[in-house]
Amino acid sequence: MSPPTGYLLKKKALSNTLLTNIQSVRSLSEKYSFNLPRMISDFFKNSILTTFSLMLISWFLIFKPKKLYGWFVPIFPLVLIGALFVRQRVVERVYIPLIVCFLLVFIFYARSFYEKRSLFDKRKVFLSIQIMGILGGAVWINKLGQELYWFPYIQSSIVSEYQNLVQRNSDKLIIFGGYGTLVSSQPTLSTFKLRSNQLVTNTTTLGNWQTFSPHYYQQMKRYGVEEPENLLSSAINNQNILFFWSTSSGNMDSVKKIMKEHYQKDVYFEEVESVTSDMSVYRLKLGTGG
C-alpha cells in the first residue's frame, strides 16, 4: 500500500531539498557578510562574546606561553566565531557550546602551555591584581547599558505594540486569546541588567498551566475578580479586565455562545482600542450591543 499523498508532501516540505532550493535563490550578500566594522561592532555588543574576550586578555596579562604556539591556541575559537559572523549564523546554540568546550580543554592543558609571568610570582602583586580585577569587573557590570543583552534580541514593531499595550494598562488584567501572543507581549529577560517593571504580572489566558494555582488566585485577587473559578462571568462590565484578541479568531463568538448556553446571558465585546490591523482590546459587556 503506497503512502498517502499528504504524507509525501509533508515529507518533501520538511526535507533538505526545500532548504537547498531556498538557499539557491538567496543572493551572496544574504548568505555571507564581509562587513568587518559591523562584525566587530556586533561582536562587542554581545555580552557573552565580550566577556569571553576579556577573559582571554586577562589570561595573557598574567600568564605567558611557554612556546610560540601558545599564542595561537585562543585564535581557533575566535576564528570559528568569526566564521559564524561571516555566515550570519551567530546563534547561542552554536557559539556557547564552542566557548564552553574550548574553556574546558584550555583549562585542562593550561599548565602544559603557559606559565605565570615573573611579576605575578610575588603573592602581594598577584592578590592586588585580583582585587583590582574584581573591582573593575564590578564597575564594568554596573555601567553596562540596559540595551546590552546576553542573547541577541530582535524585536518587531508588532511585538513592541503588544508590550506597550501591557505597560500602558499595568493596572488592569489583560486576557490574551493565545499563549503565543501572551509570550510576545513579555519584555525580554535576556538583558544583562534587569530593568524596572520587566517582570509582567497582569497578563493571562482563559486557560493555561497556571490556572487555579496559588499564583492564579493571587492574580485574580489583585485585580478584583470576584469569582476566580469563573473568570468570564467576573469579566462582565468589569473595568479592570480587558481582552486582547484577534478580530478574526472566533474567540468572541465562542464566549458569546458559552455565556448564552450555560448562563443564559447575552454579552457583547466593546472595542476599547485598535492595536494592529487584526488585534484589538475589548471589554466584555452585558447586553446585545445594539
Steps between C-alpha positions, in 0.01 A plus 500: 500500500652832395526788749228768476571808290480732802774302675728525197441875471584554870811285471614700199426832671703401806793355307831667418388542140283798592782662698738445210257664259457797732876541532544486123286810443662707775764747392859485627448807720204328667705192581836658590615824657846649449433832674786489751412820696145378547616153608735653758221726626255209525764289675551750782127567533463137602574478873597132490756549223632818666542316832678216322742747337574671832573160658755423228663842532521466880655155463780625277569793733570258785642199314740466210526215249783254548521453125403706198193292420356600840418839349290336228288272721227764570491595133312183400171577683519863387547389138203265528285775656615733223387242245156504662486877451601462136235233447249710699428210733595646839261296714538404867458126439819508291741750653426431870587125476803602294622735775427249777687219322796727436516615863487142630788392273687826563483465881596131489815561291587847634792373710659348191471814288543791743692622801447793733683821414784582738323814621211294633719253686485744789192418704417859593511613138285208388239563773497873422434431134222259590331760724536766230353262245201421723435868569546592135263223395238619749523856367480375140192290575335791683557734207371262237212665318158342505520461123757223540368144490637160592338369183429680171155654522290586196182693568242554228269801490201276578668360812576859608130585465405201717750595769395865500139391542585290807705781655232763437241283673713374788211564741268267306487125437543426130366169367673379184341275243807278464817418689723599205362853499539519879866397476560762229370768737763423764816713512817302435679364806832468317619848602826503693339715769141451607281793402230653714156346438661232284303221665140524377224380737180637343454254213333162472289283265166328552684180580866407550722291723477758783119510510368435855853505642584717806653755262176506299287576808742771611479657157120489498488660846738775391265608220175466692364184336208391717473144367847367407342165403288684241715766339260566212205584724723717716618690193151625406485881546831482688716804424811321631487214246589539132507250214771519235387290206511472126180618335505193274589236762143402583570532874233763551232287337602206720470707817158632395382145435628372836335783693171452317481121525635452853410823680203628296672836457536711187844661484697696245852634464554876502815609317723717717802538278626376163863392537576351158297433187383166646541542878285711728427552869145428620284506810229243562159662544159372596237542228471465126710798406226640285 
